[in-house]
């Protein structure tokens, strides 16, 4: 069972996520209007780029995660 504090924290986190999504949507609408491209095309390109960036970060971090901690003497 969640405490009131945990529920409040989750609500605050969700509000922050919603705020970020609104900001991104507005920026994508601006790009759509400036370029004359349909919003869906712009949004899809953004999502593809975001997934590609996430994959690049994951691949770059993989060697770091696989390294064994060095022993201190």
PDB file with SEQRES, HELIX, SHEET and CRYST1 records, atoms N, CA, C and O in Angstrom:
SEQRES   1 A   73  UNK UNK UNK UNK UNK UNK UNK UNK UNK UNK UNK UNK UNK          
SEQRES   2 A   73  UNK UNK UNK UNK UNK UNK UNK UNK UNK UNK UNK UNK UNK          
SEQRES   3 A   73  UNK UNK UNK UNK UNK UNK UNK UNK UNK UNK UNK UNK UNK          
SEQRES   4 A   73  UNK UNK UNK UNK UNK UNK UNK UNK UNK UNK UNK UNK UNK          
SEQRES   5 A   73  UNK UNK UNK UNK UNK UNK UNK UNK UNK UNK UNK UNK UNK          
SEQRES   6 A   73  UNK UNK UNK UNK UNK UNK UNK UNK                              
HELIX    1 AA1 UNK A    4  UNK A   35  1                                  32    
HELIX    2 AA2 UNK A   39  UNK A   66  1                                  28    
CRYST1    1.000    1.000    1.000  90.00  90.00  90.00 P 1           1          
ATOM      1  N   UNK A   1       0.842  -1.179   0.000  1.00  0.00           N  
ATOM      2  CA  UNK A   1       0.000   0.000   0.000  1.00  0.00           C  
ATOM      3  C   UNK A   1       0.889   1.246   0.000  1.00  0.00           C  
ATOM      4  O   UNK A   1       1.866   1.332   0.745  1.00  0.00           O  
ATOM      5  N   UNK A   2       0.531   2.195  -0.844  1.00  0.00           N  
ATOM      6  CA  UNK A   2       1.331   3.401  -0.964  1.00  0.00           C  
ATOM      7  C   UNK A   2       0.952   4.411   0.114  1.00  0.00           C  
ATOM      8  O   UNK A   2      -0.203   4.539   0.521  1.00  0.00           O  
ATOM      9  N   UNK A   3       1.977   5.113   0.545  1.00  0.00           N  
ATOM     10  CA  UNK A   3       1.734   6.195   1.496  1.00  0.00           C  
ATOM     11  C   UNK A   3       1.292   7.442   0.731  1.00  0.00           C  
ATOM     12  O   UNK A   3       1.440   7.521  -0.489  1.00  0.00           O  
ATOM     13  N   UNK A   4       0.757   8.398   1.455  1.00  0.00           N  
ATOM     14  CA  UNK A   4       0.351   9.657   0.828  1.00  0.00           C  
ATOM     15  C   UNK A   4       1.549  10.337   0.171  1.00  0.00           C  
ATOM     16  O   UNK A   4       1.432  10.943  -0.894  1.00  0.00           O  
ATOM     17  N   UNK A   5       2.691  10.224   0.819  1.00  0.00           N  
ATOM     18  CA  UNK A   5       3.900  10.850   0.270  1.00  0.00           C  
ATOM     19  C   UNK A   5       4.296  10.199  -1.048  1.00  0.00           C  
ATOM     20  O   UNK A   5       4.675  10.895  -1.990  1.00  0.00           O  
ATOM     21  N   UNK A   6       4.213   8.878  -1.127  1.00  0.00           N  
ATOM     22  CA  UNK A   6       4.550   8.169  -2.355  1.00  0.00           C  
ATOM     23  C   UNK A   6       3.579   8.531  -3.472  1.00  0.00           C  
ATOM     24  O   UNK A   6       3.990   8.737  -4.614  1.00  0.00           O  
ATOM     25  N   UNK A   7       2.287   8.609  -3.142  1.00  0.00           N  
ATOM     26  CA  UNK A   7       1.293   8.979  -4.142  1.00  0.00           C  
ATOM     27  C   UNK A   7       1.534  10.392  -4.647  1.00  0.00           C  
ATOM     28  O   UNK A   7       1.417  10.654  -5.844  1.00  0.00           O  
ATOM     29  N   UNK A   8       1.869  11.296  -3.746  1.00  0.00           N  
ATOM     30  CA  UNK A   8       2.144  12.675  -4.129  1.00  0.00           C  
ATOM     31  C   UNK A   8       3.372  12.744  -5.032  1.00  0.00           C  
ATOM     32  O   UNK A   8       3.383  13.477  -6.021  1.00  0.00           O  
ATOM     33  N   UNK A   9       4.399  11.985  -4.688  1.00  0.00           N  
ATOM     34  CA  UNK A   9       5.608  11.969  -5.503  1.00  0.00           C  
ATOM     35  C   UNK A   9       5.304  11.442  -6.908  1.00  0.00           C  
ATOM     36  O   UNK A   9       5.805  11.983  -7.894  1.00  0.00           O  
ATOM     37  N   UNK A  10       4.489  10.395  -7.003  1.00  0.00           N  
ATOM     38  CA  UNK A  10       4.126   9.856  -8.309  1.00  0.00           C  
ATOM     39  C   UNK A  10       3.332  10.874  -9.126  1.00  0.00           C  
ATOM     40  O   UNK A  10       3.545  11.004 -10.332  1.00  0.00           O  
ATOM     41  N   UNK A  11       2.430  11.587  -8.483  1.00  0.00           N  
ATOM     42  CA  UNK A  11       1.655  12.612  -9.168  1.00  0.00           C  
ATOM     43  C   UNK A  11       2.560  13.729  -9.676  1.00  0.00           C  
ATOM     44  O   UNK A  11       2.377  14.226 -10.788  1.00  0.00           O  
ATOM     45  N   UNK A  12       3.532  14.122  -8.862  1.00  0.00           N  
ATOM     46  CA  UNK A  12       4.473  15.164  -9.267  1.00  0.00           C  
ATOM     47  C   UNK A  12       5.330  14.703 -10.448  1.00  0.00           C  
ATOM     48  O   UNK A  12       5.586  15.473 -11.373  1.00  0.00           O  
ATOM     49  N   UNK A  13       5.767  13.455 -10.411  1.00  0.00           N  
ATOM     50  CA  UNK A  13       6.564  12.912 -11.509  1.00  0.00           C  
ATOM     51  C   UNK A  13       5.741  12.857 -12.794  1.00  0.00           C  
ATOM     52  O   UNK A  13       6.239  13.192 -13.868  1.00  0.00           O  
ATOM     53  N   UNK A  14       4.480  12.433 -12.682  1.00  0.00           N  
ATOM     54  CA  UNK A  14       3.608  12.366 -13.849  1.00  0.00           C  
ATOM     55  C   UNK A  14       3.342  13.758 -14.406  1.00  0.00           C  
ATOM     56  O   UNK A  14       3.292  13.942 -15.623  1.00  0.00           O  
ATOM     57  N   UNK A  15       3.173  14.733 -13.530  1.00  0.00           N  
ATOM     58  CA  UNK A  15       2.966  16.110 -13.972  1.00  0.00           C  
ATOM     59  C   UNK A  15       4.194  16.627 -14.719  1.00  0.00           C  
ATOM     60  O   UNK A  15       4.054  17.335 -15.717  1.00  0.00           O  
ATOM     61  N   UNK A  16       5.382  16.288 -14.254  1.00  0.00           N  
ATOM     62  CA  UNK A  16       6.614  16.705 -14.918  1.00  0.00           C  
ATOM     63  C   UNK A  16       6.724  16.057 -16.297  1.00  0.00           C  
ATOM     64  O   UNK A  16       7.112  16.714 -17.263  1.00  0.00           O  
ATOM     65  N   UNK A  17       6.387  14.787 -16.389  1.00  0.00           N  
ATOM     66  CA  UNK A  17       6.421  14.084 -17.677  1.00  0.00           C  
ATOM     67  C   UNK A  17       5.424  14.720 -18.638  1.00  0.00           C  
ATOM     68  O   UNK A  17       5.749  14.966 -19.799  1.00  0.00           O  
ATOM     69  N   UNK A  18       4.216  14.985 -18.158  1.00  0.00           N  
ATOM     70  CA  UNK A  18       3.198  15.613 -19.011  1.00  0.00           C  
ATOM     71  C   UNK A  18       3.655  16.979 -19.503  1.00  0.00           C  
ATOM     72  O   UNK A  18       3.396  17.348 -20.649  1.00  0.00           O  
ATOM     73  N   UNK A  19       4.324  17.718 -18.654  1.00  0.00           N  
ATOM     74  CA  UNK A  19       4.831  19.027 -19.032  1.00  0.00           C  
ATOM     75  C   UNK A  19       5.870  18.911 -20.139  1.00  0.00           C  
ATOM     76  O   UNK A  19       5.855  19.691 -21.091  1.00  0.00           O  
ATOM     77  N   UNK A  20       6.767  17.945 -20.018  1.00  0.00           N  
ATOM     78  CA  UNK A  20       7.789  17.728 -21.036  1.00  0.00           C  
ATOM     79  C   UNK A  20       7.149  17.319 -22.365  1.00  0.00           C  
ATOM     80  O   UNK A  20       7.568  17.780 -23.427  1.00  0.00           O  
ATOM     81  N   UNK A  21       6.142  16.462 -22.303  1.00  0.00           N  
ATOM     82  CA  UNK A  21       5.462  16.019 -23.521  1.00  0.00           C  
ATOM     83  C   UNK A  21       4.775  17.193 -24.200  1.00  0.00           C  
ATOM     84  O   UNK A  21       4.833  17.316 -25.423  1.00  0.00           O  
ATOM     85  N   UNK A  22       4.125  18.059 -23.429  1.00  0.00           N  
ATOM     86  CA  UNK A  22       3.492  19.243 -24.010  1.00  0.00           C  
ATOM     87  C   UNK A  22       4.525  20.139 -24.681  1.00  0.00           C  
ATOM     88  O   UNK A  22       4.293  20.649 -25.777  1.00  0.00           O  
ATOM     89  N   UNK A  23       5.664  20.327 -24.023  1.00  0.00           N  
ATOM     90  CA  UNK A  23       6.728  21.163 -24.589  1.00  0.00           C  
ATOM     91  C   UNK A  23       7.226  20.582 -25.910  1.00  0.00           C  
ATOM     92  O   UNK A  23       7.368  21.306 -26.895  1.00  0.00           O  
ATOM     93  N   UNK A  24       7.488  19.289 -25.931  1.00  0.00           N  
ATOM     94  CA  UNK A  24       7.969  18.632 -27.149  1.00  0.00           C  
ATOM     95  C   UNK A  24       6.920  18.738 -28.251  1.00  0.00           C  
ATOM     96  O   UNK A  24       7.256  19.018 -29.402  1.00  0.00           O  
ATOM     97  N   UNK A  25       5.654  18.514 -27.907  1.00  0.00           N  
ATOM     98  CA  UNK A  25       4.581  18.604 -28.903  1.00  0.00           C  
ATOM     99  C   UNK A  25       4.516  20.001 -29.506  1.00  0.00           C  
ATOM    100  O   UNK A  25       4.349  20.143 -30.717  1.00  0.00           O  
ATOM    101  N   UNK A  26       4.646  21.032 -28.679  1.00  0.00           N  
ATOM    102  CA  UNK A  26       4.628  22.406 -29.190  1.00  0.00           C  
ATOM    103  C   UNK A  26       5.799  22.662 -30.132  1.00  0.00           C  
ATOM    104  O   UNK A  26       5.633  23.284 -31.182  1.00  0.00           O  
ATOM    105  N   UNK A  27       6.980  22.184 -29.757  1.00  0.00           N  
ATOM    106  CA  UNK A  27       8.147  22.367 -30.616  1.00  0.00           C  
ATOM    107  C   UNK A  27       7.973  21.629 -31.944  1.00  0.00           C  
ATOM    108  O   UNK A  27       8.353  22.142 -32.997  1.00  0.00           O  
ATOM    109  N   UNK A  28       7.402  20.433 -31.891  1.00  0.00           N  
ATOM    110  CA  UNK A  28       7.168  19.679 -33.124  1.00  0.00           C  
ATOM    111  C   UNK A  28       6.118  20.371 -33.993  1.00  0.00           C  
ATOM    112  O   UNK A  28       6.221  20.350 -35.219  1.00  0.00           O  
ATOM    113  N   UNK A  29       5.116  20.978 -33.369  1.00  0.00           N  
ATOM    114  CA  UNK A  29       4.118  21.733 -34.131  1.00  0.00           C  
ATOM    115  C   UNK A  29       4.756  22.940 -34.816  1.00  0.00           C  
ATOM    116  O   UNK A  29       4.410  23.267 -35.951  1.00  0.00           O  
ATOM    117  N   UNK A  30       5.687  23.601 -34.127  1.00  0.00           N  
ATOM    118  CA  UNK A  30       6.394  24.734 -34.732  1.00  0.00           C  
ATOM    119  C   UNK A  30       7.195  24.271 -35.948  1.00  0.00           C  
ATOM    120  O   UNK A  30       7.156  24.905 -37.003  1.00  0.00           O  
ATOM    121  N   UNK A  31       7.914  23.171 -35.796  1.00  0.00           N  
ATOM    122  CA  UNK A  31       8.709  22.637 -36.904  1.00  0.00           C  
ATOM    123  C   UNK A  31       7.792  22.283 -38.072  1.00  0.00           C  
ATOM    124  O   UNK A  31       8.106  22.573 -39.227  1.00  0.00           O  
ATOM    125  N   UNK A  32       6.665  21.659 -37.767  1.00  0.00           N  
ATOM    126  CA  UNK A  32       5.704  21.286 -38.790  1.00  0.00           C  
ATOM    127  C   UNK A  32       5.212  22.516 -39.543  1.00  0.00           C  
ATOM    128  O   UNK A  32       5.148  22.510 -40.772  1.00  0.00           O  
ATOM    129  N   UNK A  33       4.871  23.555 -38.818  1.00  0.00           N  
ATOM    130  CA  UNK A  33       4.364  24.780 -39.441  1.00  0.00           C  
ATOM    131  C   UNK A  33       5.448  25.466 -40.273  1.00  0.00           C  
ATOM    132  O   UNK A  33       5.172  25.953 -41.370  1.00  0.00           O  
ATOM    133  N   UNK A  34       6.664  25.507 -39.763  1.00  0.00           N  
ATOM    134  CA  UNK A  34       7.754  26.189 -40.475  1.00  0.00           C  
ATOM    135  C   UNK A  34       8.188  25.455 -41.742  1.00  0.00           C  
ATOM    136  O   UNK A  34       8.569  26.081 -42.731  1.00  0.00           O  
ATOM    137  N   UNK A  35       8.128  24.138 -41.704  1.00  0.00           N  
ATOM    138  CA  UNK A  35       8.607  23.352 -42.845  1.00  0.00           C  
ATOM    139  C   UNK A  35       7.482  22.953 -43.797  1.00  0.00           C  
ATOM    140  O   UNK A  35       7.739  22.532 -44.925  1.00  0.00           O  
ATOM    141  N   UNK A  36       6.240  23.086 -43.343  1.00  0.00           N  
ATOM    142  CA  UNK A  36       5.114  22.675 -44.171  1.00  0.00           C  
ATOM    143  C   UNK A  36       4.912  21.174 -44.218  1.00  0.00           C  
ATOM    144  O   UNK A  36       4.126  20.671 -45.021  1.00  0.00           O  
ATOM    145  N   UNK A  37       5.623  20.456 -43.356  1.00  0.00           N  
ATOM    146  CA  UNK A  37       5.488  18.995 -43.284  1.00  0.00           C  
ATOM    147  C   UNK A  37       4.361  18.644 -42.332  1.00  0.00           C  
ATOM    148  O   UNK A  37       4.119  19.373 -41.370  1.00  0.00           O  
ATOM    149  N   UNK A  38       3.661  17.530 -42.583  1.00  0.00           N  
ATOM    150  CA  UNK A  38       2.612  17.113 -41.650  1.00  0.00           C  
ATOM    151  C   UNK A  38       3.197  16.828 -40.257  1.00  0.00           C  
ATOM    152  O   UNK A  38       4.315  16.331 -40.120  1.00  0.00           O  
ATOM    153  N   UNK A  39       2.404  17.158 -39.236  1.00  0.00           N  
ATOM    154  CA  UNK A  39       2.853  16.949 -37.856  1.00  0.00           C  
ATOM    155  C   UNK A  39       3.271  15.500 -37.632  1.00  0.00           C  
ATOM    156  O   UNK A  39       4.297  15.236 -37.005  1.00  0.00           O  
ATOM    157  N   UNK A  40       2.475  14.558 -38.145  1.00  0.00           N  
ATOM    158  CA  UNK A  40       2.796  13.137 -37.922  1.00  0.00           C  
ATOM    159  C   UNK A  40       4.161  12.771 -38.485  1.00  0.00           C  
ATOM    160  O   UNK A  40       4.884  11.974 -37.886  1.00  0.00           O  
ATOM    161  N   UNK A  41       4.520  13.337 -39.620  1.00  0.00           N  
ATOM    162  CA  UNK A  41       5.842  13.059 -40.202  1.00  0.00           C  
ATOM    163  C   UNK A  41       6.952  13.600 -39.302  1.00  0.00           C  
ATOM    164  O   UNK A  41       7.951  12.926 -39.049  1.00  0.00           O  
ATOM    165  N   UNK A  42       6.760  14.817 -38.829  1.00  0.00           N  
ATOM    166  CA  UNK A  42       7.752  15.437 -37.947  1.00  0.00           C  
ATOM    167  C   UNK A  42       7.859  14.646 -36.642  1.00  0.00           C  
ATOM    168  O   UNK A  42       8.960  14.373 -36.165  1.00  0.00           O  
ATOM    169  N   UNK A  43       6.713  14.282 -36.072  1.00  0.00           N  
ATOM    170  CA  UNK A  43       6.703  13.538 -34.807  1.00  0.00           C  
ATOM    171  C   UNK A  43       7.347  12.165 -34.981  1.00  0.00           C  
ATOM    172  O   UNK A  43       8.099  11.720 -34.114  1.00  0.00           O  
ATOM    173  N   UNK A  44       7.061  11.498 -36.085  1.00  0.00           N  
ATOM    174  CA  UNK A  44       7.664  10.180 -36.332  1.00  0.00           C  
ATOM    175  C   UNK A  44       9.177  10.286 -36.482  1.00  0.00           C  
ATOM    176  O   UNK A  44       9.915   9.443 -35.972  1.00  0.00           O  
ATOM    177  N   UNK A  45       9.634  11.319 -37.179  1.00  0.00           N  
ATOM    178  CA  UNK A  45      11.082  11.511 -37.322  1.00  0.00           C  
ATOM    179  C   UNK A  45      11.726  11.765 -35.964  1.00  0.00           C  
ATOM    180  O   UNK A  45      12.801  11.241 -35.670  1.00  0.00           O  
ATOM    181  N   UNK A  46      11.063  12.570 -35.139  1.00  0.00           N  
ATOM    182  CA  UNK A  46      11.576  12.837 -33.795  1.00  0.00           C  
ATOM    183  C   UNK A  46      11.690  11.539 -32.997  1.00  0.00           C  
ATOM    184  O   UNK A  46      12.707  11.289 -32.349  1.00  0.00           O  
ATOM    185  N   UNK A  47      10.646  10.720 -33.047  1.00  0.00           N  
ATOM    186  CA  UNK A  47      10.663   9.458 -32.295  1.00  0.00           C  
ATOM    187  C   UNK A  47      11.762   8.523 -32.791  1.00  0.00           C  
ATOM    188  O   UNK A  47      12.445   7.882 -31.992  1.00  0.00           O  
ATOM    189  N   UNK A  48      11.928   8.449 -34.100  1.00  0.00           N  
ATOM    190  CA  UNK A  48      12.998   7.614 -34.659  1.00  0.00           C  
ATOM    191  C   UNK A  48      14.366   8.104 -34.196  1.00  0.00           C  
ATOM    192  O   UNK A  48      15.228   7.307 -33.823  1.00  0.00           O  
ATOM    193  N   UNK A  49      14.557   9.421 -34.224  1.00  0.00           N  
ATOM    194  CA  UNK A  49      15.832   9.987 -33.774  1.00  0.00           C  
ATOM    195  C   UNK A  49      16.056   9.730 -32.287  1.00  0.00           C  
ATOM    196  O   UNK A  49      17.174   9.428 -31.868  1.00  0.00           O  
ATOM    197  N   UNK A  50      14.998   9.849 -31.493  1.00  0.00           N  
ATOM    198  CA  UNK A  50      15.115   9.607 -30.048  1.00  0.00           C  
ATOM    199  C   UNK A  50      15.486   8.152 -29.780  1.00  0.00           C  
ATOM    200  O   UNK A  50      16.320   7.870 -28.920  1.00  0.00           O  
ATOM    201  N   UNK A  51      14.871   7.232 -30.510  1.00  0.00           N  
ATOM    202  CA  UNK A  51      15.201   5.811 -30.327  1.00  0.00           C  
ATOM    203  C   UNK A  51      16.628   5.508 -30.767  1.00  0.00           C  
ATOM    204  O   UNK A  51      17.325   4.715 -30.132  1.00  0.00           O  
ATOM    205  N   UNK A  52      17.063   6.145 -31.863  1.00  0.00           N  
ATOM    206  CA  UNK A  52      18.435   5.951 -32.331  1.00  0.00           C  
ATOM    207  C   UNK A  52      19.431   6.487 -31.305  1.00  0.00           C  
ATOM    208  O   UNK A  52      20.466   5.868 -31.058  1.00  0.00           O  
ATOM    209  N   UNK A  53      19.121   7.626 -30.714  1.00  0.00           N  
ATOM    210  CA  UNK A  53      19.993   8.200 -29.698  1.00  0.00           C  
ATOM    211  C   UNK A  53      20.041   7.310 -28.454  1.00  0.00           C  
ATOM    212  O   UNK A  53      21.108   7.097 -27.880  1.00  0.00           O  
ATOM    213  N   UNK A  54      18.885   6.796 -28.044  1.00  0.00           N  
ATOM    214  CA  UNK A  54      18.836   5.890 -26.886  1.00  0.00           C  
ATOM    215  C   UNK A  54      19.681   4.648 -27.146  1.00  0.00           C  
ATOM    216  O   UNK A  54      20.410   4.190 -26.266  1.00  0.00           O  
ATOM    217  N   UNK A  55      19.580   4.106 -28.363  1.00  0.00           N  
ATOM    218  CA  UNK A  55      20.370   2.927 -28.723  1.00  0.00           C  
ATOM    219  C   UNK A  55      21.863   3.245 -28.688  1.00  0.00           C  
ATOM    220  O   UNK A  55      22.662   2.441 -28.206  1.00  0.00           O  
ATOM    221  N   UNK A  56      22.238   4.415 -29.198  1.00  0.00           N  
ATOM    222  CA  UNK A  56      23.650   4.814 -29.191  1.00  0.00           C  
ATOM    223  C   UNK A  56      24.173   4.951 -27.767  1.00  0.00           C  
ATOM    224  O   UNK A  56      25.284   4.515 -27.469  1.00  0.00           O  
ATOM    225  N   UNK A  57      23.374   5.557 -26.883  1.00  0.00           N  
ATOM    226  CA  UNK A  57      23.778   5.674 -25.482  1.00  0.00           C  
ATOM    227  C   UNK A  57      23.940   4.298 -24.848  1.00  0.00           C  
ATOM    228  O   UNK A  57      24.901   4.044 -24.121  1.00  0.00           O  
ATOM    229  N   UNK A  58      22.991   3.419 -25.133  1.00  0.00           N  
ATOM    230  CA  UNK A  58      23.036   2.069 -24.560  1.00  0.00           C  
ATOM    231  C   UNK A  58      24.285   1.325 -25.038  1.00  0.00           C  
ATOM    232  O   UNK A  58      24.960   0.660 -24.251  1.00  0.00           O  
ATOM    233  N   UNK A  59      24.583   1.443 -26.328  1.00  0.00           N  
ATOM    234  CA  UNK A  59      25.760   0.759 -26.877  1.00  0.00           C  
ATOM    235  C   UNK A  59      27.052   1.357 -26.328  1.00  0.00           C  
ATOM    236  O   UNK A  59      28.018   0.635 -26.078  1.00  0.00           O  
ATOM    237  N   UNK A  60      27.068   2.663 -26.142  1.00  0.00           N  
ATOM    238  CA  UNK A  60      28.271   3.303 -25.602  1.00  0.00           C  
ATOM    239  C   UNK A  60      28.490   2.920 -24.146  1.00  0.00           C  
ATOM    240  O   UNK A  60      29.630   2.830 -23.689  1.00  0.00           O  
ATOM    241  N   UNK A  61      27.410   2.697 -23.421  1.00  0.00           N  
ATOM    242  CA  UNK A  61      27.517   2.360 -22.007  1.00  0.00           C  
ATOM    243  C   UNK A  61      27.801   0.878 -21.784  1.00  0.00           C  
ATOM    244  O   UNK A  61      28.265   0.495 -20.710  1.00  0.00           O  
ATOM    245  N   UNK A  62      27.530   0.047 -22.775  1.00  0.00           N  
ATOM    246  CA  UNK A  62      27.699  -1.402 -22.612  1.00  0.00           C  
ATOM    247  C   UNK A  62      29.111  -1.790 -22.183  1.00  0.00           C  
ATOM    248  O   UNK A  62      29.259  -2.579 -21.250  1.00  0.00           O  
ATOM    249  N   UNK A  63      30.163  -1.260 -22.834  1.00  0.00           N  
ATOM    250  CA  UNK A  63      31.512  -1.650 -22.389  1.00  0.00           C  
ATOM    251  C   UNK A  63      31.792  -1.221 -20.950  1.00  0.00           C  
ATOM    252  O   UNK A  63      32.514  -1.911 -20.230  1.00  0.00           O  
ATOM    253  N   UNK A  64      31.237  -0.107 -20.531  1.00  0.00           N  
ATOM    254  CA  UNK A  64      31.454   0.369 -19.159  1.00  0.00           C  
ATOM    255  C   UNK A  64      30.786  -0.572 -18.172  1.00  0.00           C  
ATOM    256  O   UNK A  64      31.352  -0.876 -17.122  1.00  0.00           O  
ATOM    257  N   UNK A  65      29.578  -1.040 -18.502  1.00  0.00           N  
ATOM    258  CA  UNK A  65      28.859  -1.947 -17.604  1.00  0.00           C  
ATOM    259  C   UNK A  65      29.547  -3.298 -17.504  1.00  0.00           C  
ATOM    260  O   UNK A  65      29.458  -3.961 -16.471  1.00  0.00           O  
ATOM    261  N   UNK A  66      30.244  -3.725 -18.579  1.00  0.00           N  
ATOM    262  CA  UNK A  66      30.874  -5.040 -18.587  1.00  0.00           C  
ATOM    263  C   UNK A  66      32.196  -5.068 -17.860  1.00  0.00           C  
ATOM    264  O   UNK A  66      32.680  -6.142 -17.503  1.00  0.00           O  
ATOM    265  N   UNK A  67      32.793  -3.911 -17.630  1.00  0.00           N  
ATOM    266  CA  UNK A  67      34.087  -3.870 -16.942  1.00  0.00           C  
ATOM    267  C   UNK A  67      33.931  -4.321 -15.494  1.00  0.00           C  
ATOM    268  O   UNK A  67      32.977  -3.953 -14.808  1.00  0.00           O  
ATOM    269  N   UNK A  68      34.875  -5.111 -15.056  1.00  0.00           N  
ATOM    270  CA  UNK A  68      34.875  -5.528 -13.671  1.00  0.00           C  
ATOM    271  C   UNK A  68      35.488  -4.427 -12.810  1.00  0.00           C  
ATOM    272  O   UNK A  68      36.433  -3.761 -13.233  1.00  0.00           O  
ATOM    273  N   UNK A  69      34.968  -4.238 -11.632  1.00  0.00           N  
ATOM    274  CA  UNK A  69      35.565  -3.213 -10.759  1.00  0.00           C  
ATOM    275  C   UNK A  69      37.008  -3.553 -10.456  1.00  0.00           C  
ATOM    276  O   UNK A  69      37.353  -4.717 -10.250  1.00  0.00           O  
ATOM    277  N   UNK A  70      37.845  -2.538 -10.429  1.00  0.00           N  
ATOM    278  CA  UNK A  70      39.254  -2.753 -10.101  1.00  0.00           C  
ATOM    279  C   UNK A  70      39.393  -2.936  -8.607  1.00  0.00           C  
ATOM    280  O   UNK A  70      38.757  -2.252  -7.806  1.00  0.00           O  
ATOM    281  N   UNK A  71      40.240  -3.874  -8.263  1.00  0.00           N  
ATOM    282  CA  UNK A  71      40.480  -4.144  -6.836  1.00  0.00           C  
ATOM    283  C   UNK A  71      41.486  -3.157  -6.291  1.00  0.00           C  
ATOM    284  O   UNK A  71      42.502  -2.852  -6.916  1.00  0.00           O  
ATOM    285  N   UNK A  72      41.184  -2.682  -5.144  1.00  0.00           N  
ATOM    286  CA  UNK A  72      42.112  -1.775  -4.472  1.00  0.00           C  
ATOM    287  C   UNK A  72      42.932  -2.585  -3.479  1.00  0.00           C  
ATOM    288  O   UNK A  72      42.424  -3.504  -2.838  1.00  0.00           O  
ATOM    289  N   UNK A  73      44.182  -2.238  -3.363  1.00  0.00           N  
ATOM    290  CA  UNK A  73      45.060  -2.968  -2.455  1.00  0.00           C  
ATOM    291  C   UNK A  73      45.174  -2.271  -1.143  1.00  0.00           C  
ATOM    292  O   UNK A  73      45.877  -2.745  -0.251  1.00  0.00           O  
TER     293      UNK A  73                                                      
END                                                                             
